[in-house]
Amino acid sequence: MSRRALITGITGQDGSYLADLLVDKGYEVSGVVRRSSAANLWRIEHLLGRIHLHPADLLDQLSLIKVIDEVRPHELYNLAAMSFVPASWDQPMLTGEFNAQGVTRVLEAVRQVDPAIRVYQASSSEMFGKVREIPQTELTPFYPRSPYGVSKVFAHYITVNYRESYDLFAVSGILFNHESPRRGIEFVTRKVTDGVARIKLGLADSVSLGNLDAQRDWGFAGDYVRAMWLMLQQERADDYVIATGVSHAVRDLVEIAFGHAGLDWKKHVRTDPKLLRPAEVDHLIGDPSKAKRQLEWTPAVDFTALVTMMVDADLARLSTEPRHIANASTW
């Protein structure tokens, strides 16, 4: 009998790559989708017919209990969240409901329905915030600098608490920034690569960015979902930093992306103070030694390959779209 997996946030970047991975491994894959007036299935369109979608919501405890009881997964991956950090200042209460209490609802639903389900919780490098040490490990103290980061710290520790209190197999992956052509257009990596493609194709003349000196440890989402799966295959539940161990400034991202398209970034990039965060996170870089040692996980795609992959994907997408559509942001 094939193993069953349930993914919350299956329509997001990570959820779609994880669904690809699990389907390829022969899993019966189910995903949780929120009811909305407009479907947002473009990342998983190629999987429709091979996966099962169920309506539920992290704000609705009963809906979570119902879907877990229906699916009876062997593995549950909780990837659903308010994931855009700048928006967490605009909606701090809702961010907390989704990212903090939403995780408690998932864990409590698992505990009530079937405590044998193995649970993966998506933690974040944003928990480190104003970093206490460089690089950051599983033991580095947290100092979050946004409502998003604060909510993820709660989620992280409530997962640890349920593991220790109820003997759930519950793990957290402390994932550093991970990107792909499926990344939302509002995130800086896609904003840059989409902007480069638009400028190259004559659809735009400039792109506006905030802090070019902020440094992040960027990897490929397809590599990182493999680490999620590996965490749930271990004998003992534990938490892991998933990162490349190399950091780059936003300026490096810009230089590689524009250079790949044969453009001079200094002629097209505008800095906008309105895009700066109220409390900036300046330097994130993870130490993935534990994951490499215990999970035997290593990333396959480096930073330059990631950025050029994303630029090529945006060029291909915009080149094939009708002009009146390409002039709008469609993803």
Order of alpha helices (4+ residues) and beta strands (2+ residues): beta-alpha-beta-beta-alpha-beta-alpha-alpha-alpha-beta-alpha-beta-beta-alpha-beta-beta-beta-alpha-beta-beta-alpha-beta-alpha-alpha
